[in-house]
Amino acid sequence: MKLKNLIAISLAAISIVSCSEKPQKYASYDDYPVYKGNDLGVTYSAESSTFKAWSPEAEEVRLNLYEDGVIGAPYATYDMKYDGEGVWKYTVKEDLIGKFFTFQIKQNDKWLGTTPGIWAKAVGCNGDRAAIIDWNSTNPEGWENDKRPEMKSFTDAIIYEVHMRDFTISPSSGSSFPGKFLGLSETGTKSPEGEKTGLDHLLDLGISHVQILPMYDYGSIDETKLNQNNYNWGYDPKNYNVPEGGYSTDPYAPNVRIYELKSMIQKLHSVGIRVIMDVVYNHTFVGAESHLNLMAPGYFYRMKSDSTWSNGSGCGNETASERPMMRQFIIESVKYWINEYHIDGFRFDLMGIHDIETMKTIRAAVDEIDPSISIHGEGWAGGECAIPESERAVKQNAPLFAPIAVFSDNIRDGLRGNWTEGDAGGFLAGKDLDETIKFGIVGATNHPQVDFTNIIHSNAPYATTPAQVINYVSCHDDPCIVDKLKATCPEATIDEIIKMDLLAQTIVFTSQGVPFIYAGEEVLRDKKMVHNSYNSPDSINEINWSNKAKYNNVYKFYRSLIQLRRCHPAFRMNSAESVAENLRFMESEPGIIAYTINAKECGDSWSKIMVILNRNKEPKNINLDGETWNVYLKDETFIVEEKQKVSNTITINPTTAIILYQE
């Protein structure tokens, strides 16, 4: 009897884990099984296709097959079988190339909407059905030989943030592919005045990285109505692992958007430019009806104690990166974009929503592929989150997730004025924010001459190295720098606006850290005072390339700043210790920031550098202590061809910068 009982117990135990056993109900999401495989979605061969979907509490799961990516009922529907670890599986033994599919789960006796699943890598128009494609057709010629451009240190980067549509949609761009992936990689384009535009413009400007606003498949644009001039930044994810169809020449053909994005990246790589992808794993376009929620209701999101949706994104929901399958999804997605599309870096939107452990794990996974692939993000959230701040990747916790970099809102708001106060000015408007600017100059690292009790947005250094901070004065969010200056200095003439703009960028490009500019700033772009242009028409968001001829002095100044930084490693030190030892602030009166860099110790061709900044509205005399210096920048003029020497004193004019050097 005892032997029979043992056999019965053993058989019972086997039946519990049988692949045909229906999944159980779980006490909490913490009890959900974790699937470690990387074959969710579809695995295709000419002989058969195997479909897998992770949905631990589904009572039933259907697989629907379609002839078309948009219209028509499924031509076949199959009941998937539970395969353990929360996974449902079904194999179709025929060649399904060119077909489309969706999953549909039944939970709590209710059939939810159809979804391509969160693992879809190719979709039909508008991304509601996943596609089965020939992946060889998505690779441009020579793709296997594509290599990312060399980058020795992230402080060598010069990041140019661009929206795919803004860059080429204006007729003044001269592009044959306005608003498309192919437009960004097109050469030979010119403005009506004959100035270089597009990729030729970027090469002439000298940037090293393009950071592209979301180019995955997002939900706010109807890809069947692209002729209606619909616009969105794209911070509304729908299919995380698929390119946006609106940027392709044919959103109905699933392979075209993939091929054209790869072609764009390949071209940028060939001319020495890396590509950073703006990723928005912190929330989805919709909540209950998102592809995440239709596969595992509730699991991928954080809820408040009253069971309502937490909204740290300010967009209606926030994802739960700390849950194992969400964390795994983000990691696998990042790796997929690197391996399949050769992406060189990631900008994490509202990174302060994600938990620190997830960000560290992402960094470790990326390091295994290529440590030079950059990761940075916004060190804040868009609202109150459902997990403690101490656990999240916010700016003040940056030492805990180094070397991932964060944006410096300190230098941004110190220069231009607080982002929450439209007409509040900053250093550029003459406000006493000198200590905040000094904090920006040292790259938010620990420096003995910075008073950390007197800076905005922080009370302590948060960057472990200069490479952990992104310095900028303007990006897609909030008013661009020209509009902000118009708001804070309403009486200023255009020439005065330009002086403030050039001073701002001089500070950004001579500060330790990683410089970042917003596309079109270099041709004095404005957005007609629109504060939040996320869905404004092209008339607001497009770059007017005729500005390049009109404000050619501005463009040439930006280009010269970039050349200065690229030629002089003293402005891009790699350690906090080097900054503290080699950068020394001089005693000066209020409104004047002056410092020297022991450039020789930084491997620079110059022995010593002096930078002087004047926010005052009157000229000031600077004592040079009897030393003789060469003038490199004075009164918005770069002195390169002939040496101009100065000693004893130098006069700095209002709202300008001076750069001096010794050989």
N, C-alpha and C positions, 0 to 999 in steps of 0.2 A: 504493500500500500504506500509506503513512504516513497519508493522509487516512482510509482505511478503519479503520486502527488508532485514530485519534483519535475517530472516530464510535463505535467499539465501546467505547472507554474512557468516553466521555460517556454512552452508554446504560447502561453498568454503574453509573456514578455515580448516574444518575437512579433506577435500580432499588433502590439502597441506601436512598434516602429515600422510596421509594414508600409510599403510605398503606396498601397491602396487605401490606407487608413485616412479618414478625413481629419483635418487639423482640429486641434482642441481649442477651447476658449481659454484665454490667458487672464490672469489676475491684473496684470499691468503690461505696458509696453516693454518694461525691463525684462519680461519673461519671453518676449518674442525670440524665436530662433534666428541665428545669424547665418546667412549663406555665404560661404567663402569663395565660391566659384566666380568666374568672370564671364560666364556664358549666358547671362540673362538677356532676354530679347529673342533674337533668332540666330541660329547657327546654320548657315546655308551650304549645301553642296548640290551638284546637278542631280544627284540621286535622291536626296531627301533634305528636308528642312526641319530642325528641331526647335521648338518654341518653349521658352521657360519664362515664368512670371512668379515673382515673389509676393505672396499675399497670405500671410499666416492665418488670418481668421476668416478667410473666404469660405463660404459653404460650397460654392461651385465656381468654376471659372470657364469661360467660353473663349475659343479662338475663332475669329471671323476672318475670312479671306475675301478679297475684293479684286475685281478687274481694274478698277479706276481708283485714283488717289483722292477723289473728291466726291463723286456722285455714285449713285446706285447702291442697291442692297448687297449684302454679302452673297457670293455664289456658293459658299460652303461655310458651315459652322460646325465646330468640333467641341466636345466636352473634354477639357483637359483633366489629367489625372494627377492627384497629389503625389509628390515624389520625395517628401520629407524636407526638413529644414525650412519650412515655409514656402517651398517651391512647387509650382504646378507645371506639368510638362505634357507636350504632345508632339509627335513626329508625323509629318506628312511625307509619304514616300513617292514624291514626284518632283519634277523640276519646277520651282515656283518663281524663277527669275522674272522680274517685271510685275509681279503681283504686289498687293498691299494687304496689310493685316491690322487688326485691333484685338485687344483683350477686353473682357467684360467680366466683372466679378459680382457674385451674389453674397451679400453679407447682411445678417439680421433679417433674413427672408426678403431682401430687397435687391433687385438688379440695379446696379449703378450704371452710369453712362459708359460708352465705349471709349477706349484710350489706346494710343499706340504703345503705351507703357513708358516708363521713365528712362528706359535703356535704348530707345530708338536712336539710330545713327543716320537714317535716311527716311525722309517723309515725303508725302505728296503736298500739293499746294495747301497752304494754311496749317499744315502740321497736325492734322487730325487722324491721319492714317500712316502707319509705318510702311516703308517700302523695302522690297527685296531687290537689290541691284547687283550689277557686275562691278565690283570695286576696282577692277583694273581700268575701267572706263573713267574713273575719277582722277587718275594720275596723269598730270601733264608730262610730256616727254622730258626725260632726264630727272624725274622726281626722286628716283632712288639715289641720285648723286647730290641732292640739295643739302647744303650745310649751313648751319647758323653762323653768322659773322662772329669773329673772335671778340671776346670781351674779357679783359683781365680783371677788372674790378667794377662793381656797380657804380662807384663814384665817377667812372669814366662815361657813364650814360648821360645823354641829353635827350629827354623824353618830349615828344611832340604829340599832344592829345588831339585826336581827330574823330569826327563823326563821318561815317562812310558817305552819307548823302551830302552833308555840308561842303565837303571838299571839292566836289566836281559838279554839283547840280546847277550852279549858275552858268548861263551861257557864256559869261566872261571867262570861264575856266578853259574853254576851247576843247572840252573832252568829248570823245566819241561815245563814251559810256557814262553819261552823267548819273551820279548817284549809285554806281555799281562797283562791285569788287574790281572789275577790270579797269574802271576809271582811275583807281588809286595807283595802279601799276603801269599806266599808260605814259609813254614818253613823247616828247616832241610837241606838247601842247603849249599854247601861248594865249595871253590875254589880248583884247582888242588893241592894246597899245604896244604889243610885241614883247611883253615881259614873259619870262618863263613861268609856267604854272605846273600844278600836279607834281609828279615824281621828280621832274627836272628841277623844280623849285626846291624840293626837299634836299636834293643832292647839293644844290648851290648853297642852301642855308647851312648845311653841315650837321644836321641832327643825326643821332645814332639809333634811336628807337621811335617807332610810331606806336602809340597806345590808342587802340581803336575802341570807341564806345561799342556797347554790346553788338556782336555780330552773330550770336547764336540765334536760333529761331524764337522770336518773341511775338507776343500775342496781340498787340494793339493795332497792327497794320494788316488790313485785308489784302492778301496777295493777289486776289482776283480783281482788285480795283486800283492797281498801282498808277493808273493814269489820272487818278483823282487828287494827286499831290498830297496824300496823307503823310503825316510826319510823326515820328516819335524817337526819343533818344534810345529806347529799347530796354529800359530797366523793368521789364515785365516778362520774365522768362516763361516760355511754353515748353520747348524741347531743348534741353541743355546741351545735347551732343550733336546738334544739327545746325549748319549755317542758316542764316536768315534768307528766306527766298526772295524777299523784296530787293536784295542787293545782287541778285543773279539776273541774267538775261532771260531766263525761263523758269519761273517758280513751279511750273507743272511737272517738269522733268527732274526727278529726284537727284540724278547724278550731276546735273549741270551746276547747281549751286556749290557742290563739293569741288568739282573740277575748277571752277572759276576762283574760288577762295584759295585753293592750293596754288593756282597759277599766279595769283597776286602775291602770295607769300614767297613763292619761288623767285619772282622778279625782284621783290624787295631784298631778299637775301643776296641775290646776285650782285646788287649794287652796294652791299655793306650795311643794310638797315635791318635791325631786328624788329620783331612784331610782338607787341604786348596785347594780350586779350583782356578786355574788361569783363569780369565774370560776376554774376549776381546770384550766388547760391543761397543768399540770406532770406529770400522770399520768392513767391511765384505770382504770376499775373492775376490769377484768381485763387481762392482758397479751396472751398469744398469741391469744385469741379476741376481742379488741377489734375494733371496726369499723376502727380505724386499721391494725391488724396484718393483718386479713383482706384489706385492699386492697393493701398493699405490705409484706409480711412483713419485720420488722426495721428498716425504714427510719425510722419515726417515733420510735424509741426509742434510748436509749443502752445500750450493752452494756459490760461490763467486759472487760479484756484476755483473760479466760478464756472469753469468749463467753456468760457468764451475764448476767442482767438487772441493770443498775445500779438502785439503789433509794434515790435521794436523797429520795424522797417518804415513805419509810417504809411505803408501801402496795403494794410489790411491783414497781414499775417507775417509770421517769422518762422523759418525752418529750425528744426531741432538738430543742429550739427553734432551734438553730444551723443545722440542715439547711434548705435553701431552701424545700422544699415544706411543711415543718412551720411554718416562720416565716411563709410566705405564708398558710397555713391559719389561723393565729392572728390575723394582721392582718385577713384578710377576714372572719373570724368576729366580731371586735370591731366592725368597720365595719357588718356586717350587723345586729347587735343595736342599734346606734345608729340606722341608717337605717330598719329595719323596725319596731323596738319603741320607739324614742325614748329609749333608755337614756341616763342622764346621767353615769354614772361607772362605774369598774371597780375592784374590789378583787381583786388577784392573789394567790391562795393559793400559799404557798411560792414566792414570786417569786424567791427566791435560787437556785432550780433553773434558771431561764431565763438565757440569756446576755444580756449588757448590750446588744449590738447589736440584738437582737430587741426589747427593751423600748424602746430609743431609736426604732426604726423604727415601733413601734406608736404611740408618743407623737406622732411626726411625722405619721403617717396620721390620727390623731384630730384634731390641730391643724388639718388641712386642712378638716375638717368643722365643728368648733367648739372653739376652745382652752379654753373654760370647762368642757368635759367632763373630769372629774377621773380620775386614775389613781393608785392607791396599792397597796401590797402588803406582804406579810411579807418582810422583808429577811433571810431565812434559809431553809435547807432542812431537811428532816426526817431527813437522813442524809447519808452521803458520796456525792458526785456524781462522774460520770465525766468532767467537764471541770474545769479548775482554778478555784479560788475567784476568782482575779484576773479571770476572764472572766465571772463570774456577777453577777447583780443582787442582791448581798447588801448589808446595811446599810452596812458600812464602805466600799463602793464607791459609795455614793449620790451623791457629787459627779459621778461619771462618767455618771449617767443622770438628772440633774436635768432638769426639775422633778418627776419622779415621786416620790411621797412614800413613806415607810416607817413602820412602826409602831415606837414607842419602847418596847422592852422595858426600857429603863433606868428610866423613870419608873414603869412598871408594877411591876417587881420591887423598885425602890427604895421604893415605897410599901407594898406588901403582903408582900414577901418573895419569895425565889427560887422560880420555878415548878417547879423540879426537887425542891425540898424542901418537902413538904406542910406541915410544922409550923414552918417557918422564917419568922419575922416580919420586917417591914421598919420603915420610918419610923413607920408608924401604931402599931406595937407598941413604939415607943420606941428602936429601934435607931439607931445613929449612921450614917446614910446621908445626911447633910445635903448633902454635895457632889453626890451623885447627884440629889437632888431639885432642887438649884440648876441642874444641867445640864438637867433637864426643864423648869424654869421658863423658861430662855432658849431653849427649842425646839431643843435639840441643836445650836445654832449656836456660833460662836466668840465667847467672851466673856472679857474680861480678868480677871474676878473669879472664874472657875471653875477649880478645880484638876483638870485632866483626868487626872492620875495617880491620882486618888482617887475614881473613879466605877466602877460595876459595868457589865459587858458592853461597855464601850468605853474607849478611851484617847485619843480625839481627837474633836472635833466632826465630825459627818458630814452635817448639814443645811446646804445652801447658803443657804436662806431658811427662815423658820419654816413656810412652806407645805409644806415637804418632810418634816414629821414629824407623825405621828398620836399624840396623847397619850391614854392610857387606863389604867384600873386593872383592867378586867375585860372579857372578851369571851366568845364561846361556848366557846373552848378553856379547859381546866383549870378549877379551881373558880371559880364566880362570887365576887364580892367578899365577900358575906356568909358563904359557906361557908369561904372562905380565912381570914377573920378569926376564925371560930369555931375553925378548926384551929390557928391561930397563937396565939390568946388564949383557951384553953379555959375559963378561969375568968371571962371577961368576961360581964357581964349584957347583956341585949338593949339596954338604954339605952347601955351602953358601946360595943357593936357599932355602934349608930347614930351615936354621936359620931365614931368612927373612919371610918365610911363617909362622913359628911358632910365631914369634914376632907379625905379623899381626893378627893372630887369638887370641893371648893373649889380644891384645888391643880390639878386637871386643867383646870378652866374658867377659871382665872386665869393659866395658863401660856401662853406663846407657842407657836403651832402650831395644830393642828386638834383640837378635843376630840371624843371618841368615847365613847358609853356603850352598854352592853349592855341590850337590851330587858328591862324589868321591874326593873332596878336601882332605878329611881325609886319603886318600891312595895316595896322590900326583898325582892326575889325571892331564893329559895334553890333549890338543886337537891338537897337532902337529902344533902349531902356527897359526891355522886357526882362524881368527878374528871373523867371523860371520858364525857360523856352522849350520845355520837354516835348510839347506837342504844338508849338507855334509853326506857322507855315515857313516855306523856304525863304520868303521875303525877309523873315527875321533871322533865320539861322544860317543861310548860305554865306559863303565867303565871296565878297565882291573883289574879284581879282584886278579890277581896274584901280583899286586902291594901291596896288604895288607900284604903279607909275606915279600916282598922286602923292604917296608918302614914301618915296624911294629912300629918303634919308633915314626913315625909321627902319625899313627893311635892312639897309646896309649896316645900321648900328647893331641890330640883333645879330646879323651874320658875323660882325667883328667881335661881338661878345663871345659867340660860340667858338670862333677861332682862338680867341684869347684863352678860353678855358681848356680847349683841347690841346693847346701847345704848352700849358703851364700846370704841371702836377701839383704845384703849391696850393692851388684852389680846390684840389680833390684828394686831400689826405685820406688815408685809410684807417687810422686809429684815433681814438679819443686822446690817447697819450701824445701823439704827434701834434694834434691841434693845441692841446694845453701847453706843450713845450715850445712850439714854433710860432704861434700866433699871439701877439701881445698888443693889447689896446693901449693907446697913448692917452695921457691926460689931455682933456679938451673941455671947452665950454659947452653948455647945453645946446643941443641941436647939431652938434658936430660929433660924428663918430669917426675916429681915425685909428688905424691899427697897422702893424707891420707883420710880415711873415718872413721867417728865416728860410727863404726859398731853397737855398743850397742844400739844406738838410732834407729837403723833400725831393731831391733829385732834379731840381729845376735848372734851366739854363740861365736864369737870373739868380743873382746872389741874395738879393733882398727886395721885397715888394712893400709898398705903402699904399693903402687904400684910404681915401678921405671922403666922407659923405656929409652933405650939408642940407638939412631940412629947413633951415632958416630962410626968411624972405629977404635977407640982405647978405652981401658978401662978407666973408670972414678971412682973416689972415692966419695962416698956419705956420708955426715955428718949426723949422726943420733942423734945429740944433747945429747949424753950421755944416751939415752934411750936403753933399752934392748928389742930385738924383737926375735920372732921365725921365722925361714926361712921356707917358704912354697914352693917357686919356685926360682930356681937359675940355670943358665946354662942349660936350657931345662930339668931340673930334678925336679920332685915334691918330696918333703921330707915329707912323711906322717907317716911312721912307728916310726922313732926316731926323737925327737926334736933336732933341731940345732939352738943354740942361737947366736945372734950377737949384739954387742953394739958399741957405738962411731962412727965407720965408717964401710962401706961395699963397696966392689969393684964390679962394674957392668961391665961385658965384652961387647965387641962391638955387636951390633944388637941383644940384648937380653932384657929380662924383669926379674925383681925381684919382688916377692910378699912376704911381711913380715906381721906378725900379732902378736897382744898381746891378751892374754886370759883375 
